[in-house]
Amino acid sequence: MLHDALILVGMVAADALILAVWWFLGSRLVPAESSPPPTDSTPQSTPLLHRVLTVVCFLLLIGLLAECMAMFPAILVRFGWS
Amino acid sequence: MVLKDNPIGAEPGESTSTKPAFLVEPADGWLLVGCILSGTMILGPVGPIVLGIAFWKLYKSVKAGTNVRPWAATIIGTFCLVDGLINFSPWTFDTFAHNTVLGQTFITGYGRFFDGAFYLNYNSGALGGVANHSEKMWQYLAVFILMPMRVVSAWAFMQMRTWGLHFMKVSAWLYLFLWTGYTMAMSLDFPVRMANSEFGVAGWWKFNLFYLSPVFVLPYLYTVDKSRWCR
């Protein structure tokens, strides 16, 4: 039990370190987007495209969250602990 | 949807003496915790509840017109963040914690449902965990390069960082690269992977539908008003 706990704590620490390194690299090395010169009119199709993409991504997010909620309980119910 | 001209409330070029707030929206703390809990999958049953609270608070701020971040960026960023975390977290279990009861239960359980490579000959390879060589290669690529990059870029994107938008594009293209390679690896190893799982091909497609995220995210990233990402 203690052996597992130590490994899991190490895993969380390793995860945090990996993410911190990428945040460090991203915030210092990745250039900012350069804005294009302002235009008088924006394309009419862009708001519609954004609405469609937002709805699609929202539906996918709902699917992901259902998967997140169900996966581990389903594993425990179907197969039990290893 | 209410969009503000400037996310930090300052005129372009105006110098502000105060440091910008750590979080763009007050409810972003809830959002981050909800995404992390959901992304672990093991704590998944709790995560969406916290995420629901965050969305409710953000939705109220949109309704009140006090939001800074566009609602579309919240939805798309959250989707990418959760997606990145649910790939990052389970693969790190297999990389670092494949000898624990929790790790073995979770990973081999996933394998029995979706991908036989995650339970056949488990922990028999040189690096432990999954023994399939092509899967191990994709795993290391995902754990050390792509998925942390995806997680970090999604959060920076939602925090309206200047580099966040650019990093989201980079990680989205890399994600497309991974999805193509991973699909090929899975298909070529079909007899020892999907054929040895409960759901087979149907389950694999259902589960990996979310790998198509760059197809829906990249068009948004390339058409959005870049000037909003100015923190």
Interface residues (C-beta under 8 A of the other chain):
Chain A: H3 D4 I7 L8 G10 M11 A14 D15 I18 L19 V21 W22 W23 G26 S27 V30 P31 A32 E33 S34 S35 P36 T46 L49 H50 R51 L53 T54 V56 C57 F58 L60 L61 G63 L64 L65 E67 C68 M69 A70 M71 F72 P73 A74 I75 L76 R78 F79 G80 W81 S82
Chain B: S38 G39 M41 I42 G44 P45 G47 P48 L51 W71 A72 I75 I76 T78 F79 V82 D83 I86 F88 S89 T92 F93 F96 A97 N99 T100 V101 L102 G103 Q104 T105 F106 T108 G109 Y110 R112 F113 V143 F144 P148 M149 V151 V152 S153 A156 R161 T162 W163 G164 L165 H166 F167 V170 F207 L209 F210 S213 F216 V217 P219 Y220 T223 V224 K226 S227 W229
